[in-house]
C-alpha cells in the first residue's frame, strides 16, 4: 500500500491555490470552486484542497512535507513572503522542522527526517 494523496479543507480555493503554488506544489487539477489537486515536486504523491462551508474545530489537520535542504528551502519561501510560526529547529525526535499555517489554519510542517523518518533508534523491531 502507498499513501497517494492527502486532502485538506479550505474555505476559498481561489486564495489557497496561489499559496500552495508558492510553496512549490504544481497545480494539476483546478475544478473551482470545489476542488484542486497538486503534484508534489518529488515522488509520486499528490495533495488536494476541497471547499468546505465551515472549517473543522480543534487542533485540525497537520500535514508534513519533507525537504532535503530544509533550511535553504525555508529561507527561499520566507523571501517570497511566506510567514513561518517556527523557523527550522532540531527536534528531540531527531527531525528538523519549520512550521507554518495555510490560509485556512491547517498546520504545515516542512521537515527533514532523513534516515530517522523510517528508522528512528526507537523503531519497533519485528520479532
FENKA-V402346 format. One line per field, one symbol per residue. ss: DSSP state (H for helix, E for strand, C for the rest). A space follows every 50 residues. Layout:
BEGIN
ss: ???
END
This chain:
BEGIN
ss: CCCCEEEEEECCHHHHHHHHHHHCCEEEEEECCCEEEEECCCCCCEEEEE ECCCCCCCCCCEEEEECCCHHHHHHHHHHCCCCCCEEEEECCCCCEEEEE ECCCCCEEEEEECCHHHHCCCCCCCCC
END
